């Protein structure tokens, strides 16, 4: 063994789809000693071996002076993306409360996997078992050991080796997952088990944090890759053993956050290596930036501002932001791996079609560059090399011809005479276009005003001169070694410790709880291999749990330098034995599942199916509706995704059963039920649905003796509650109604339009029933006030695990027409369709405005980047303020402040002069859109650095036409009495999809 002080060098390797790059760096002098780029070989290992041998030979250093080898590889993520035959079938055991009353049975494992991947890896053996925890820490139910032993025996019978155990709230308490694993292995490894049978169990809490479906998905991907990881990492280790010839070494793999996994850990958790390439490129930029500064004799200080790193390849330029804490800026987009939704954060990367092979066209008055490119065929198709295309590389080479004193990175390459027709004017104009494209890319990447430092890396870096100023850039560099920035990033990888937990603040302050979680993160970083004296807290996120007193979710990331303790494998026979064990995998005996693919839909020409005044909801319709509901949630209402998945499965299993009708087509005395989920959206992320809303309605009918209803409508159209009644109605064989009782989302039950037309005694809200989904129900038949209905039922919801379904008293169709906000499911559809039809955020926002009534009914308030988010929990609600540094619609620079109480309350613009004015307030709808996707953001999604656009939509006159409506839905209802409501425009009745597409 040896300590870090015994070793001078570190090797970094990046295995890409085309090339394998390797570097040998000296950490003390911050220099690249040797680098090598070679083609990636089909077996991956050969390419790594060749690259590592080459740099060791070139550098002529002793093997004993190399502390470790760190590899970043796309091998495992490519296996998923390409649906490799190396993927293995996976069985999932959910600890969710049991097979009868368990949570999430309507949203089974693999539900949102692409069908071709499901066919590769899903087994019929998926189990809903006793177990799981509530957010309080109480068990949903204890583990049934006999149930697990029976499952273990069945898995052996079917020959299924790869198993996932996913327990609800397992990241907070892993005890049940560990117990179930031990029972499985004990039973499956009995002496009578078939020789060569090797069960591998993936525990969800070891793979990812809170967010049940995304964590389970990640665990499934991890499980299917484990046999391949055993084989691949064996190859890596064998190669290193051959290279190091008995000298001690340590092998690591990089993770997507810029930290490392030991080879042993990577065998068990290969998914952690996904998408480390962009992170390595961005972090490698910091090392190269410092190296460039040192070469210029500049004093090296800790960076206090972000660094933009642009990787220019053959076809694109990819830009990321490295924060002062050493971590890349992460994207707001949900991480998709091979089409699978996970909760792994990925670096925010902006891309444009500009690379060394980009094709240049001169139309006389205008020069265009890209996005098409000769790419890997540069040496055959670029004009410099005898090809027919004028490329970015040709422009740089021609520039060197016209200005011989200028540095020409392509001197001595190709035939410069082929560029004689490229005039100085064309060169100058093309280079100016390229620089403008890069300047725009920098502006899209940075998260704050002012100039930034920019480093250009990658093989295409020479197309941008660093000697000329660039708009928005303080310092621009392109340094030696930039073509292997990914490998450099791998070499300088650090160690992280992440804790994602829910804390109890009833007997401690939030600050004390945060300090305790930070300590846990530091301890985890140390246990993962970080040098204790280098660890710092890089990231802290605190999210109050809505409607739950004294609970908050805290996520802390601690980061430190890698403490290398080298340990070589001296006994070759141990690896040989490992080879036999890892290369052999048994074939399971289950039949391959088949799935029908959704019909490809052209959304430009798509028309909903409307028959006999009934709208038959299709998968495309549902997708549009869910997208629209997220925006109509105004920051609240919870994510519709879970309910979208459930209703989607109903549509696929029973086409034609999810229907929507207008209340105008129902008899006046027909009863319409209304339901919605009550509780914390954060809890809904982890404890999945269990037909709570349907069960609440059925109990209400049972308890009160009311007649059956003719349809269901939403409590609120905003968020998940805008979708849930589509499933409730279909399960009871009736249609959903195109209306809701808010026209948006509000924080409390008393903020519904029937209460606007009722009195403060709350008689319009009762009787009301709530159901936990697993057997507990409460029915409230009377109340002294409308607000007590909400307070009393929410207190019961806390005892039910902080999530329940609610069902209000059915109303007649006549009452619905008179009191509800109608055509709001249609409104959600039009909004979702607008997002799907347009490509960029400005076009999407303008199209949304057109769909909700035009500029008289909606407006873009401003856009910019989030610079601050404050949150605090009061009386069960999340209060906070979002700050956006940007501009108003008229291009006036301003800070946009958006105070919220679960939902967005108002927007205030603070001008450079210091003056401020309120742009919009409730009851008008205020939505914050993600500038990358156009999707609506919930208040828990607000994060520093995100680019957003803020729009406002005029509220229904159900709220604005009476003093009681304004009292229940205006600024004062959310605690902002000082804000005077000024309408942003005139409400426009939403267009009915049924009327628009009736045949």
N, C-alpha and C positions, 0 to 999 in steps of 0.2 A: 504493500500500500504506500501511497505517497500523498503529501498535502499539496495544496495549490502553490506554495512557495517553492516546491521542487520543480515546477514546470513553468516554462516560458511561453508556450504556444498553445493555440487552440485551433482545431480544424472545423470549418463549417461547410456543409454540403447542401445544395438545393437540387432536388430531382424534379425537373419540369417535364412537360409532355414532349418537348423537343430536345432540350439540352440538360445535361447534368453539370452544374458548376461547383467548384470546390475552391476554398481559400484557406491559407495558413496565415493566422494573424498573431502578432505579438501584442498582448494586452497592455503591457507596461509602456511601450513606446507608441501605441495606437497606430501601427503600421501593418500593411499587407505585405507579408514576406513572399508569398507566391500565390498564384491563382491559375486556374485551368478550366476551360470550357470544352466539353466533349458531348457527342450525341448520346441521348438517353437510350439504353439498350432494352430490348424487349423483356429481359429478365431483371431489369433495374439494378441488381446487385453487381453485375459485371461493369456497368457504367460507373457506379460508385467506386468500385475497387480501382478501376483505371484512373479516375480523377484523383483519388487520394494518393495513389502511388506516384502519380506525376508531380503533384505539388511537393511531396516529401523529397523526391529525387531532385527537383528543381531547387528547393530551398537548401538542400544538403544539411538538414538538421538531424540530430539523433532522435531515435524513437522515444527514448526516455525523457526527452524534453517536452513531449506533447502530452498535455494533460487530458484532453478528451476529444471526442469526435461528436459533433452535433449535426443531425440530419433532418432536413425539412423535405418531406416527400408528398407528392400528390397521389401516391400509389393507391391508398385506401379510398380516398374520395373518388378517384377515377373508376375504381372497381364498382362503386355504387352508381355513378353517373352512366357508365357503360354497361351496367347490368351483367357484370362478369360472371362466368360459370363458377368462379371461386366462392361466390356468395352461398351461404348455407341457410336452410330453413330454420325458423325460429318459432318457438311456442312462448306464449306470454301468460303469466300468472298475475292477476290483479288482486291486490288486497284492498277491497272496496266495501266490505260489509256483507258479502255473501252472494250466492247465485240467485236468491229469491228477491231480496230487497236491497241489493248492492247498488252503489252509485255508479253511474256511467254505463249501464248495460245497453242504453240506446246509442252509445258512442263507443263501439268496441275497438280493440286494438287494430291498427292498420287502416282505420276508416279513411284517413286522408292521404294514404300512400298512392302514388300513381299505380294504375292497374297492372302495368307490365312488371313493376317491381314487386307488387303483391304476389303476382303469379310465381315469381322466382323464390320468394322467401317465406311467405305465410303458410302456416299449417292449419288444418281444421281445429287443432287442439289449442284453444284459447280459453282461459279459465277465470271465472269471477269467484273469488274466494273470500272467506271471512278474514277480517283484519282491517287495517287502515286506522288513521287517526283523524280527529277533528283539529281545528286550529287551536283549540284550548289545550290540546295535548291529551285529551281523553280518547280512549279507543272507540272507534266506530263499532267494532266487535273484536273479541279476542281471536287469535289464530286457532284454527281447528287442525290439530296435528294429524288426526286420522284422514281428514280431507286432503292434506298435502301428501301424505304417504300413498294414498290411492292414486293421486295425480302422478307421483313419481313412478309408480309401477306401470301406469299407462304410457308414460313417456318412454320408458325402457322398451315396452312392447312394440311401440311404433318406431323405435330407433332414433328418437329426437334427442340430439346432444346439446343444442344451443337454446338456452332458456333465459327469459327475462322475468325478473320479479319487480313489479312496480306497485309500491304501496302509497296510498294517499297520505300526504304530509310526511313521507319518508325522509326528506331533507332535514326535517326538524327532529325526527326520532327514527333512527334506522333499525331499532331493535327488532321489529317484526320481520323486516326484510332479511336480516341476518339469521333469525331463527328459522325462517322458511328455507333459506339456502342450506342451512346445516341439515335440516330434515331431508331435503331433496337429495343432497350428496350422500348422506348416510344410507338412504334407501337405494339410490341408483348405483352405488358402488359396492353392492353386496357381492360376495364371491361368485354367485351364480350368474352375474351379469356377463353378457357376451364379451369375449376378449376383444380388446381394441376399442370398446365403447368408452368414450371420454366425455362425460357431461361437463359443460361449461355454463356457469350461471353468472349473468350480469345483473347487478343490483342497481336500480335506477338512481339511488341517492349518490352512488359513486360516479355517475356519468354527468349529471347536471343538477340544476337547482329547482326552485319552485316553479310551477307551471306544469300540471300533470301530463297533459297530452303531449306537449313538446318534449318533456323529459322522457316519457315512455317511448316516443318515436326515436329519440336519440339512443336510448338503451337498445331498441330493436336493431337499429343500424349497427351499433357496437357489437351486438351478439352475432349478427350475420357475418361480420368481418373477422371475428376472433380466430377461426382456423387459418384464414389467409394471413392474419397478423403473426401467428405463430410461425408459419412457414417463411414469411418475408423477413421478419426480424431475426429469425434463425440465420437467414442468409446474410443479413447485415453483420451479425455477430461473428459468423464464420469468416466473412471477408476481413473483418478487423483483426481477428485472431491470426489469420494468415499474414496480414501486413505487419502487425506489431511483434510477431515472432516471440511470444512469451513475455514481452515488456508489458507492464501494467497499463491499462487504459480504461476509460469509462465511455460508454456509448449512450447518447441521449437522442431523443426525437423532439422536434419543436411542436408547440401547441399554437392554436389560433390567436392566443393573446400575447405571443412573443416570449412565453416562458417554455420550460423544458419538461419532458417526461423521461424517466429512466427507461432503458430498453425493456426492462422487466414490466414496468407499469404500462408501457405502450402495447405489450402483448395482450394485456387484459382490457385496455381502454384505447383501442386504435382510433376511435372517433375523435379523440382529443387532438389528433394530428390534422384534422380536416382544415383546409383553407388557411394554412399557416403561411403560404406563399406571399400574399399581399402584406401580411404583418411583417414578415422577414424583410421584404423589400423596403417598407417604410422605416423599420427600425435600423436596417443596414445603412439607411441614409444618414442617421445621426452619427454613426461611427465615421462614415466617409466625410461628413461635414466637419467634424472635429479634426480628422486627419488633414483635410484641406486647410483648415485654419492654422494648424500646427506647422504645416509646410510653409505658410506665409509668415510665420513668426508671430501669429496672434496669440494672445493670452487666452487660455482655455477656462471659461467660466461656465457655471451651470446655466443652461438655457432657462429663461423665464417666459419665453413666448413660443407659440407653436412654430413648427417647421414644415413647410410644404415639400413633399417628395414626389417628383414626377418621374415615372418609369416609361421611357419612350422605347417602344419595340418596333417591329416591322410594320404593324398595321395600326396600332392605337397608342395613345398616350394615356396612362393611368395615373391618377393623382390621389394621394392620401395625405392626411395631416397627422404629424407626430406631435403629441401634446408635451408640455414641459415635464409631466410625470413619467415620460418615457414610453407611454402607451399610445397606440394609434387612436384617433377619433373613430368611434364605432358608429355603424349605420343604424338608422331607425327601422330599416326594413327587416321584417321577420326573416331569420336565417333559413334559407331553403337549401337542402343538400340533396342533389339528385331528384328534386321535386318534392322532398319531404320537409315538412315544417318542424323546425327544432327551436330550442331557446338558446342556442349558441350565438353570442353576439359576434358579428363579423365587421371587419374594418370598413369604414365609409370610403368608397373608391369612386371617383368621378372619372369618366372616360370620354375621349373624343377620337374621331377617326383621323389621327395624324401620327404617322410613323415613318421610318426610314424608307419604306417601300410605297408610301402614299403616292397615288398617281396625280399629276398636275396637268390641268387643262387651261389653256390660254384662249379665252373667248374675245380677246382684243380689249374690251372695256373692263373685263373682270377676269381674275385668275381664281380658279377653284382648286382646292387641295383635298383629296380623299372624298368620302371615306373609303373608297375602294383602293386596294393595294396589291402590289405584286407579291407581297409577303415573303415567304420562304424562297421564292423564285427570283429574288433580287439580282442574283449573279447571272441569271439567264435573260431576264426581261427588262432590266433597267438599261437606259440608253448608254450609260458609261461602259456597260459590259456587253454591248452589241445588241441589246433588245430594242423594242419599238416604243417603250413607254418612258415618258419623262417623269422622274420621281423626285421626291424630296432629297434623296442622296445625290442625284444628278445636279440639283441646284447648288448644293454645297460644293461639289466638285468643280462646277462651272465657276463659282465664285472665286475659287482658288486660281483658276486660269486667268480671270480678268483682273485679279489683284494678287499678283505673285508673292507679294510680301506678306499676305495674310496667311495664317496657319491653315493648312489644308489637310484634314484628317484622312483624306482619300488619295493623297499624293502617292504615285507609284502603283495605283490600282486601275485596272481597266485601260481603256483607250480614250484619253481626254479629247482627241480630235473629233470624236463622235458628238461632242457637245459644242462644236463651233457655232452652230446656229442658235444656241441659247444666248441671247443678248444680255448685256449688263442690266438693261431695263427689266427684262423678264426675271432675272435673278433678284434684283432689288425688290420688285413687287411681290414675288413669291416668298422671299424671306420675311417681308413685312407681314404678309398674311399668316405665315407660320407663327411669327412672334405674337400677332394679335390673338390667334387661336390659343396659344399657351397662356397669354395674359388673362383671357376669358376663363380658361380652365383654372388658373390660380384663384380668380375671384369666386368661382363656384365652390372651390375647396375650402378656402379660409372661413373662419367662423366669427371674425370680428373685423371692424373697420381698421383702416390704416395699412401700411405696407408690411409685408412679411418677407422672411428669408425663404429662398427656394433652392432646392438641390435637384439637378436633373441627372438621372441615372439611366442605365439600360443601353442596349446596343445601338439604339437610334439617337442617343444623346447628341452626337455631333451636328444634327440638323439645326440645333439652336445655339447661336453664339452667345457666350456668357460675357462678352466684352461690351455689349450694348445694353443700355437701360431698358427695363421692361415695366410697363405700367403696373402699379400696385405692388412692385417688388423692391425691397430694400437692398437685398444682396442676392445675387444669382451665381450659382456655382455648378460646375460639372467637373468631377474629379476622377483621378486615376482609380480604377477598380469599380467604377460605377456600373460596368457591364455585368458584374457579378454581385450586385447589391443584395440579392436574395441570399446568397451563400454567406455574405458578410453578416446579414441579419441573423442567420442561423447560428453563426459562430459566437455572436455576442448575446445570445439568448440569456434571459434571467430566470429566476424562480418566483412563482407566485403562490399565494395562499388566499383562497376565496371562501368567504363565509356568507351564505344567503339564509337568513333565519328570521323568525318572528319573535319579538321580545315582548315581555310583560313589563309595562311601566307603572304598574299600580303601587309598587314598593320601591321604585327608583326613578330618577329623572331620565328623560330621553338622552341627555348627555352622558349620564352614567352608563346607560345601556349601550350607547354607541361606543364608549370607551372599552366596555367589556367585549363587544364583538370585534373591535379592532385588535384587542389583545389575542383573541382566538385566531384571527387571521394571521397575525404575526407568528404565533406558535405553529400554525399550519404551514406557513412558508418555511420556517426552520425545519420542520419535519420533512418537507419536500426537498430540502437540500440547499436552502439559502444561507448565506453568511449572516449571522445575527446582527453584526454591527453595520450592515449595509441596508437593512430592511427599512422601508418607509411605507406609509399608507398612501396608495396611489389613487384610490377612488372610494368614496362613501356615498351611498344612496339610501335615503330614508323615505319610506312610503307609509303613511298612516293607513291603518285598516279601517275603511269606512264602516260606520254603524257599530263599531266594536270599541268599547272603552278600554283604554290602557293597553292597546296592542299596536305594534308597528313592525313593518317589515324593514330590516336593515341588511344591506348588501355591502360588504367591505372587501376590497382587494388590496393585499399587501404584496410588495414586490421587493426583491433583493438580488444581489449578485450570486451567481452560482458558486458554491463552495465545492470545488472539485476534489473528491477523494478517489483517486484512481484505483481500480481493482480489475486486473486482467483475468481472463480465463486461461489458466495454465494447463488444464487437463483436457486434451482434445477429445478424450473418450466421453466426457460429459456432454459435449456438443453432439457427438455422433449418436449418443443415446437419445438426445433431445430430437435429433433429426427424424429418427424413426417414429417417435411418439407423435411428432407434430405434423409430419407429412401425411400420415394415414388418417383419414376421416371416414366414418361409416356413412352409408347411405340410409336415410330414413325410409320408412315403409309407407309413408302417407302418400296418397295420390296428389298430384299437382293440382292446385286450385285453378279454376278458370274464371275470368271476369270479363264482362262485356264493357267495351270502351264507350265513353260518351260520344255521341255524334258530334263531329266538328261543326261548329256554328259560325256562320259569317255574321258578326254582330252589326255590320253595316246594313244588312238587308233583313236581319232577324225581325220577326213579328210574333208577339205572344199569341197563344191559342185561346180564343174566346168563343164559346159555344153556348147558345141559349142564355146569354147574359151571365155566364159563369166563366171566369178566367181560370184555366187549367194551368197551374204553376209548373214550370219546367225548371231543370237545373240552371239554365241561363237566367230565367226570371229571378230565381232565388238568389243567385249571385249578385244581381243588380240590386235587389231589395236589401240584402245584408249590407252592401256597400253604402247604400243610401241611409240606412238606419244608423250606421256609425256616425255619419255627418249630422244627422238630425238629433243625435244624442247630445250635441253641444258640449262635448267633453265628458259627459257622464253616461249613465245607462248601461255600462259594461260592454265588453266586446261581443258582438253578435256571432262570433265564429263558432262557438260551441253549439248554439242553437241552430246555426246554419248547417253544421254537420249532421245533426240529428234529423232535421227536416229533409236534408238532401238524401239521407239513407231511406227515408220513407218514400220519397219520390221515385228513387231507383228501384226499390223493392215493390212498390205498389203504384205504378204510373197512373195518373189521373185522379188520385184520391186527395191531393192537396189543391183545394179550390178557393176562389175568392169571389165574393159577390158584393154589389153595392147595397147599402141599407135601403136605397130607393126601391129595390125590387123585392123587399120583404113586406108581408102584411103588417099593418100598424101595430097589432097586438103580439107579433112574434117576439119571443124573448131572446135577448142577446147576452151571452155571458162575457165576462172580461177578467182576464187573469194577467199576472206578471210576477216576476221574481222579486223578492224583497231580501235585502241584506247587502253583503259586501261583494263587489265585483272581484276583489282580490281573492276571496274565498272560492268564488266560482272558477277561478283559474286552476285550483287544485282539487277541490271536491266537486266532481262532475255532477251533472243533472241526474235526477231520478224521478222524472214525471211529477215533480212537486206541484206544478200548476194544475195539471189534470186532477191529481189526487185532492188538491184543495177544493177545486170546483165540485168534484163528486161528493166530498164530505159536506160541503155547503148545502148541496141539494138534499143529501141524506138528513142533515140536521134540521133543515128548515121545512122540508116537504114541498119545496118549490117544484113546478113542472120542468120538464126537459127544455133545453134551449134549442133554438133553431140555428145558432151560429155563435162564433166567438170573435171578439175584437181585442185590441191591445189596450192595456192600461196606459202605455206610452209607446209612441212609435220610435223613440230614440233608443239606440243601443240594442242589447239582446232581447229586451221585452217587445221590440217591434217584430221579432221573428217567431217568438215562442208559441204564439197562438195559432200559427199555421200548423204546427205539429199537434197541438191540443185539439184543434177542430178536426183534423184528419183522423186522429185516433178515436174520436167519438162519432165519426161519420157525418159531420156537418161542415158547411163551408166557413171560412174566415170572412170577416166583414172589412170592407175597405174604409176604415176609420179608426180613430183612437181618442183617448180622453185627455191628451195634452198637446198634440201637434208637435211634440219635441220630447225632451226628457226634463224632469224636475227631480229634486232630491227627496221629496216626501209624498206620501200617499194622499194627503189632503190637497195637494196641488193638482187636482183633476177638474175638468170642466163641469161634471155633475155637481161638484161642491160649489162651483161658482154660481150655479142656478139653485143651490140649496141654501142652508143657513149655517151659522157657526156651531149649531148643535151636532152637525155631522150626520144627519139622518140619511143623506144620500150615499153614505159610505158603508152603512151596515144593513144587514148582517155581512160580515166578512170573515173568511176562513183562511188560515195559513196552515201549510203542511210541510213537514221536514223532508218527506220523501221516503223515510225509513220507519214510519209508523206513528209519529207524533203529530197531532193536529190540535188546533185551537180555533174556536169559533167565537167571535165577538158580536153580540146581538144588539147592544145599545152603548151609547157613550154620552157623556155630558157635553163634550166639545168635539169638533172635527179633528183638532190637533192631538187629542188624547187617543184617538183611534190609531194613529201612526205610532205614538210613543209606547202605548201598551203592547201593540203587536210586535214592534221592533224589540222590545225587551224579551218577548218570547222567542223571537228569531235568534237572539244571542244564545239562548239555552238550546236551541236546535242546531247549533254549530255555525251560526252567523250567515246562514242562507236558508230560505224557505220559498215555497210558492204561495201566492196569495190569490184569492178569488173574491171579487166584489159582487154585490147584489145584482142579478140580471136586470137589464132595463129593456123596455119595449123598443121595437124598431122605430116607432114614432119619436120616442125620447132620444134615441141615438141621433136621428136626423136633426133634432132641435138643439141638442146639447153637445154632441161630439164634434171633433174636427174631422171632416170627411175627406175621402180620397187620399189619405196620407200613406197608405201602402203604395198606391200609385205614385205619389210624390217620391217616395224612397226609390222606386223603380226608375223613374226618370233621372234622378240624381246619379244612381249607380250606372245607368246606361251612359250618361254624360262622361263619367270618369273612364269608362271602357272605350268610348269612341275617340277620345282625344289623347294626343301623345304628351304634350307638355303642360305644366301646371297652369300657365296663364290661360291657355285654351280650355283646359278643364274647368277652371274657376268661372270663366266667362260663359261656358256652356251650362254649368250648373245654374248660374244666374238666369240665363235664358229659360231654363226648364222650370224654374220656380216663379216665373212671371215677368222676367226682364228687369232692366235697370230701375223701373219704378217700384219694384218689390224686393230687390236685393242689391247688394253692393260689395265690391272688394274694398275692405278698409285699409289694408296695407300688407306688406310682406317684409321678411327679413330673417334674421337668425336669432335663435333663443340664446340669451346671455345670462338669464337667471331664472330659477324656479324656487319659490319658497312654499313650503307646505307645513300645516299644523293641524292637529286633530282637535275639534271642539264639538261636544255633544254628538259624537258619532259621525260627524261629517268632516270631510277634508276641505279645509279652507286654504287658500294660497294665492299667490300672485305670479303670473307668468310675465316675463319681460322679453320683448323682441326688439332687437336693434335693427332698424330698417328704414323704410320709407312709406309714405302714404300713397294713395292712388295717384295724386298729382305730382309725385316724385319729391315731395317735401321730406327732408330727413326728419326722423322722429323716433323716439322710444315708445313702443306700444306696450302698454300695461294691461293685462287681462286678469283681474281678480276673479276667483272662482270659489264656489261652495259645491263641491262635487261637479256641478256644471258651471260653465262660464257665465259670469254675472254681467260684466260690462267691459268695454274697451276704452281706455284713455290714452290719448296721444300727448306725449311730452315733447314740445318743440325745442330746437336749439336755444331759443330765447328764454327758455325756462317756463314759458306759458304752457298751460295744458287745457285740453278740452275733451269731453266725453263724446266718442264717436257713435256708440251704440250701447244699449243695455237691454236686459230682460224686461218684458217678455219676448222681445225680438230674439231670434235665434242667432247665436254667435258660435261659429265653427272655426276651428284651427285645422288647416289642411297641411299634410305632409307634402313638401315641395318635390320630393322624389317620386311619390306615387299618386298624389292627389287624394289619398285616403284621409278620412277624418281621424283626428288624434283624440284619444281620451286624456283626461288630466293626468292619469298615471304614466302616460307615454311622453309627457313633456320632459325633454332632456336638453342639457346645455349643448349648443352647437347645431341643433337641428334647424334646417331651413323650412320656413313655414309661410303660409299665406292665410290671412284672416278674412273671413267673409261674414256678412250679416244678412239675415232673411227676415222679412216682416212677419210679425206674429199674427195669429188668427184673432179676429175680433171677439172670439169667445173670451179672450183675456183682456182686450183693450177697450171694449165698449162700455164696461160698467165699473164703478168704483170697487165693487167686490172682486171683480176679475183682476184689477190692478193690485188690490190688496193681497190677493193670493198668489199672483204671478209676477208682480213688478219687482223692482230693485229692493224694496223694503222687505219682501218675503224671503230674501236671501241674506238679510242683515245689512243692507246698504241703503239706509233711509235717506242719506244725504244726496243720493243720486236721483236727479230728475229724469224721468223717462221722456225721451223725444223720439218718435217713430222714425225709422230709417227710410220708410216708404209706405206704400199702400199694399195691404195683403191681397194676394191673388189666389183665388180658389184653384187648388191643384187640378190638373187635367185627369180625368178618369181613364185608365188604361182600357177598361172594359168598353167605354164609349168610343175611345179612339181606334180600337182594333176589332170592334164587333163586326161579324160577317153576316 
